[in-house]
C-alpha cells in the first residue's frame, strides 16, 4: 500500500497547531526543539512507535499551553511536509482545532494513540474490534408501510462532488504543484506554464462564474422537483 508521507506530516503538524495568539519566542523555540525530532523520525521511519511518540510530545506541550505550539507548528510544517506556507495554513485552519482536541482527550499511550496513527496513514495496525452491547429503545416501532407509487416521473438535480473555488483567478498558474491551483499565490510565476481559463481548468476546482452560469441554465432544460448534493 502506498503511503502519502506529506499527508501524514501535514496531519501531525496540524494536530500540534491551533489558531491563537503568538507564543513568546523562548517558548516557541523550546517547542520546536522538542517536536521537530519527533516529527522527523515519524516521517523518516513511518513506524507506529515513532508516530505514537510524536503524538505524546504534542499532547505534553498542548496540556501546558496550546498557544505554545502555534508558531512551532507553522514553522515545522513547510519544511517537513515540503508544502507552501499557505497550504500548511489551510490545513491548520481546517483541521487544527479538531485534531488538537482529539490528541488532548485521547489516552495516547494506550490504544488511542495507535488508532490515531492508523487513521493518519496506517502507520499502526488497525486496532482489534471489541464486542459491545447496543440497546434499542422499547417498544419496537411498527413496521413501516411504503406509500403507493403514483407512477409519475419527476426530474431530480444531482450535484455530485461540488467543488467551487471562490478564489479562482483566471490567468493564474493551473499547474502549480500545490493541492489547489488556479489561484494567485505570493510565489506565482509572472508567466504561467498553463494559464487558468476564464471558464475553468481541468486540474482545478470550478470558478464561481461557471457555477452561476450552470445554475441559470438548468431551469431551461429541466423542471427540477428537488436537488441532491453529494460528495466530500
Secondary structure, 3 states (H helix, E strand, C coil): CCCCHHHHHHHHHHHCCCCCCCCCHHHHHHHHHHHHHHHHHHHHHCCHHHHHHHHHHHHHHHHHCCCHHHHHHHHHHHHHHCCCHHHHHHHHHHHHHHHHHHHHHCCCCCHHHHHHHHHHHCCCCCCCCCCCCCCCCCCCCCCCCCCCCCCCCCEEEEEECCCEECCCCCCCECCCCCCCCCCCCCCCCCCCCCECCCCCCCCCCEEHHHHHHHHHHHHHHCCEEEEEEECC
